[in-house]
Amino acid sequence: MHLSYPRHPGRTRPSRRLVALTATLLAAGALTACSDEDGPERTVEAFLSGWRSGNLQAVGFVDATGAKMPADEVLKEIKELSGELAATPPTLRRQGDAKITADTATAGFQVEWTLPGNTRWAYDRQVRLAHADDGQWQVIWEPQLVQEQLTPGDRLGLRRDPGPRAGVLDAAGKPIVEPRPVVRVGVQPEQVSDVPGLVKKLDAAFRAIRPAIVPAIDLSDLPKRLAEADDGAFVEVVTLRDEAYRQIKPRIYDLPGTKFQSDKLDLAPTREFARALLGSVDPAQADDLTAHPEKYLAGDLVGHGGLQGRYDDRLRGQPGLTVIVKRPGEDGRLVPTGTEVFHRDPQPGQPLKTTLDVAVQNAADTALRAEKQRSALVAVRISDGAVLAAANGPGPAGENLAFNAQVPPGSTFKMVSALGLLDRGAVKPDTTVDCDKTFTVDGRSFKNSDNFALGAVPFRTDFAKSCNTAFAALAPKLGGDGLAVAGRSLGLEGQWDLGVDTFTGKVSANGSPAEQAAAAFGQGTTLVSPLAMAAATAAVARGHFEQPKLLLDPAPAKPAAAGQPLKADSVQAVRAMMREVVTSGTGSTLKDVPGQPVYGKTGTAEYDNNPAHTHAWFVGWQGDVAFAVFVEKGGASTASAVPIAERFLRALPR
């Protein structure tokens, strides 16, 4: 409907020539003030500019009845109608020329909002204008200028609909992380007469759950939370995996005030399953909301740490977004009217496909379950370098020692030293090399574990029995960089791209004679990670280096190139010596492990100036599976790392 206004007495309609001239001047931006000879375009421009900037003082307004409206009142109504979108005013663009009919005109414009997630919502509107007696064009204000379905009192609101989060897949393409049943254990305050007694019984029940299934549960603040809660409230105590809940259900189900809510959460098969590598999925935390207000809202699920954190954007997909109309309810709060004016469907996340093998990972987790020290076990398939398992023992849940530890390798590095010595022709397996009780270089004395001595024995025996003094004596034959060269042939110090952070090692080179002697048996400044040693061990078993791979989709962009074939005679000799470690050396407790022959090397690594303070290592392989075991402050490898290796191998599927 168009409004008609009486003409000003004595006013005549502008000639067509004058209208054409006015339009030309408007297009050229030459007019500096409005007059009765101006078209409505300048007023439209001022209106759109003022809406965007928040200053409409240059525009005159009337309502639908023709009554004048203050510009501030119009601006207030625009902000109120914009509702939850008001903080980011839209982009406004004129569309075509205004159309004049008598004393009214219409002009088209486009409204484009930038919604969360950089979503664009654009639509066309028309503004009506009236030609006032003073010769100026005035905007006829109506709520539909903001959006065509709005009426006075309406507010635009946003509703986000999270998309289904994608899973992390194993090598077979099956979800590792997927929705699994949980039970939320809570308490209804007014139904509890003996709070201390309830807390005591809950605590005893929770302690009965195996730590591998659920960590220790702190109930110290439960009495305070119950005292502060409203009657009828569900005060959540803990969320348990269904299997953990079933363990203790008979002990807690009938306790006064206890309540239980079934739910599902994105979880791995077990609490310990590759937890540092996978990360976790949790409701958005305060830090998430502060750092990324444009991305997360309270209640959103967010990946933290590991693959879940690094690939959160890919896994979570894009939430759906709906612009709705709200109105104040009886209590004054805004409630949806049921009208939707814009909708974008949620986009499901994209899964991550990994090389992890569920059975091998379970075996690795089982092997570490009883270990009280921080520890790690990495398993790599020899034939293609696929990471089959990455397990971490006690310690912070997000700490991935398996990939990122930077620790001395101890005598496991004799595998590398032996390869370097054999490559240089410095020794052969049967070359006699003295294994003395001590060996001194530049005033620094080196000894063997438990101060043993073997005397004059073949080099392969020095290796199998892990004689430090023999390797210290042979260090000069490696030269300044021989150890580093041998390490690099096995992939150490390489630029690997697995799609996650890794430490590939730092090998001692060109040190003093004493440093070279120490480095020859894995001490000195050499540092490695369990992943790096597992990859080096796989290279010995395979005959050349292949970068470990973890992600199949998305595949890393720049994986390291395969290494050159190792010298056949050298690597065959190292393999034979690593077999002898198991048949008659320091790893002999593994010789009766079922299945194919086991190869390996033990290692004890000093980490400070106290010889009694040592990390424990074992590296080796059986069949197509190479692995490395590390135990921080584990003491003798035969007491900690080797038993873990045995538990791992015995748990592998046959």
C-alpha positions, 0 to 999 in steps of 0.5 A: 500500500502506498501513502499519498500526501497532499501537495504543497500549495503552489508546487509543480511537478518537476519536468522530465528534463529536470528529473533526468538531470537530477538523476545524472547529478546523483549518480555523479555524487555532485549534490551536497544537499537535499532539496525539493528537486532531489530524488529519493536516492540520497535519502536511501543512501543516508538511511542505509549508511546510518543503519550500518553506522548507528547514526541516523540523524541525517534522515527524516522518518515518518511512521505508517500514518505519516506521523514524524518519528525521531531518528533515535527511536528508529535506531532503537527499534532497529537494534531491538528487532535485530535481537541477537544479531544486533552486535554485527550490523548487516552490510546494506547495498542499494539495488537499482534506481528508486521508483517515484509515484506521485509523492511516494517512492520505493527503493530496493536494497539488499541486507546481508548478515554475517552469522556465526561460522562466517555464514552469509544470510542475504535477502532483498527489501524495499524501503518506502519514502514520502515526499514531505512539504519541505521538499525532502524525502522521508523514510517510512519506518516499518519493522519489515525493513529489517526483515519481512516477517517481523512485526513490532515487538519481534526479535531475531534470534539464533539457534545452533544445531550441532552437526554429528561429530565424526569418529576416529577410525582404526586401520579397518575403517571402524570407529575407535571413538564413537558414542558409548553408553554412560551413566550420570550418577547424581544425588537429589539433596532433599532425599539425603538425611546423612550426607557424610554417610552417603559420601563414605559409601559412594567413595568406597564404591568408586574405589572398587572400580579398576583404575584403568576404567575410571580415575580416582573420584574426589568427593570432598566438595559434594557436601557443600554442593548438596547444601547449596543445591535447590530441592529437586536438583540433580547434583551430578557426582560423576559420569561413568562408563556403563561397564564401570557403573555395572560393577558397582550398581548393587552398592549404590543404586539403593542409597538414599537420594542417589539418581541415575541418568543414562546418556551416550558420550564419544569415547574410545573402547576403554579409558586408557585406549591410546588416550594421549594420542587420541585426546578427549571430547568434552563440553566446551570449557571456559578457555574454549569459549574465551579463545574462540567465541565465534566458534564455540557456545556453552554446551558444544562438544570440543576436542582437547589434546591429541588427534581430537584437539588438533583435528577438531574443526574437521571432526566436528563439522559445521553446526546448523544455524537457524534464524528464528523470530522471538517475542517476550513471553508472560515473564518477559523472557524472549521465547521462540514464536515458531517462525524460522526466517533462515536455516542452514543444515548442520554439516557432519564432521569428516572422520580421521582414518588412522593406522591403529590396530585395536587388538595391538593397542589393547595389548599395549595398554594391557602391558602397561596397566600394572606399571606405576612409573611414567612409561610408553610402548609404541608398536610399528608394522615392519612391512609398511611402517604403520603405527599399530599402537601408541600407549602411555602409562601413568601420568597426565592424560594428555602427555604423549611420551610415546611420541614426544619424550626426549630421553637418552636411549641407553644400551638400546642404542648399541643397535645403532652403534653396532650397525655403524661399526659393522658398516665401517668394517671396524668389527665383525660379530666374532671379532674379540673385543675385551669387556673389562669391568671399567674403561677410562677416557680422558679421566672419565670412567665407564663401567657395566651394569652391576660392575660385571666383566666378561673379559675377551669375548666375541663382539656379538657376546658384548652386544648380547650381554650389553657390555658398556666398556666394550662399546666405549673402547670401540667408539674411536672407530666410529669417528666423530660423526659415525654414530649420527650417520648410522642413526640417520640411516635408520631415520633418526633426526629426520623430518617426519610428517605424521600429522601429529607432533613427534620427536625423531631424535638427536644423535651425538656427533663430533663430541669429545673422546669421553662424549663419543665413548658415552654416546656409543652405548646410548648415553651422552647427549643423544636423545630419542623418543619411543617412536623414534626407536621403534622406527629404527628397530623396524628399519633394522628388521626391514632392511631400510627406513620407512617413516612411520605413518599414523594418519591415512585420511587426511594423509600428511602432506610431506612424509619423509622419503624412504631410506637407502637399503642398509648394507646387507652384511651389516644389518644381517649381523645386527639381526643375529646379535639381537636374536642372541640377546633373547636366546642367551643375553639380557632379554632371555626371559622372552625366549619362550614367548609363543609365536615367531622368534623374538629379537631385541635389545635391552637398555638402561639409561642414566638420566642424571649424575647418579648412576643409580638413577636410570630409565629402562628400555627394550626394543625389538620385534616379532613377526611383522611387529616392531616395538619400543618400551620405555619406563621412566626411572624404571631402573634395570630394564630386566626388572621393568621394560622386559616384563612389559615387553613380555606382557605385550607379546603374549597379549598379541593376537595369534 
